[in-house]
C-alpha cells in the first residue's frame, strides 16, 4: 500500500514508533509547503494522511487516481475538498473525539489564567513587584464558581469543557445550531441563543468548526454584545475570530481579555496584530498545543492504523465524514 503523510509536524520516527507495521508499506513524508512534490512524485498514493491544517484540494485529489482514503491526523478537515473527494470515490475520515479532554483542559487553563491575571502576576514576581500586585488584587479576583461559562458549539470538546467547569461550580450555558435537549440534564447545561449567551457569559468559549457561516464570527458586533468584564476563549480555530475586531475590543475595554490557543494566520508571526504590546496584559496564550498531549497522539495513531487496516480489508471506516 502506498501511504503518504502530508504534514508539518509528523515525522517518520514518530509514526513508526506508534505504527511499526507501516514498515510493510511504501510510506512517504511530505511537508505542507511541498505541494508540487505531493502532486508529482506521490501520484500513486492510495492513502493520504494529512495534517488537520493541511489543504487537499481538487488538484491534489485529481493527481492521485489510486487514492482510496484521505485521513485527517486531527479532528479538523476544513482544508479537504470533501465533496470532490466523494465524487471521486475517495473516503474522508477524521479523528473525532481524540483530543476532547486535552483541549477542554486547555480551555479551563485559559479561563483560570484570565481570572487570576496570570500573565501580569507571573511577570510581577520577576520584576520584584509581587506585593504591589497582590495588594491590587485583594478582593478583586473572582472564582470560576461565580462565573457563567458560555459555550458556542456543543460537540465532544464543549461537553468535556462543561464537565470541568461544572466541577468547579460554574454555571454553564450553550448555544448550538442544533439544540440537544436530551443532553442538557446530563451535562448540567442550559440552552440559549447566541445573543443571550453573549449577554450573560463571563467566558465565551468557541467550540465550532470553521465554515462560511462561522469564519470571523467573533466580529465587532459579537464583542459589542459581550459584557465588559467578560473574556473570549478560543481553542478551536483562529479563523473564527476577526483579529482587528478583537484588538479594538481589548484596546477600547469592550471586553476584559482573551485566552487563545489559536491565532490566525498560522504559523503566528511577530507582526500579528494580536501581539500588540498594548494588550499583552489582557491575553493568555498557548501555542496551539491544546490537543497534542501524549494520550491524544496515541489515540490518533491507533485510529490511523485502524483505518489503514480497514481500507486494505475493504471494511467500513471509523469516523468517516464523507
Secondary structure, 3 states (H helix, E strand, C coil): CEEEEECCCCCHHHHHHHCHHHHHCEEEEECCCCHHHHHHCCCCCCEEEECCCCCECHHHHHCCCCCCEEEECCCCCCCECHHHHHHCCCEEECCCCCCHHHHHHHHHHHHHHHHCCHHHHHHHHHCCCHHHHHHHHCCCCCCHHHCEEEEECCCHHHHHHHHHHHHCCCEEEEECCCCCHHHHHHHCCEECCHHHHHHHCCEEEECCCCCCCCCCCECHHHHHHCCCCCEEEECCCHHHECHHHHHHHHHCCCCCEEEECCCCCCCCCCCCHHHCHHHHHHEEECCCCCCCCHHHHHHHHHHHHHHHHHHHHCCCCCCECC
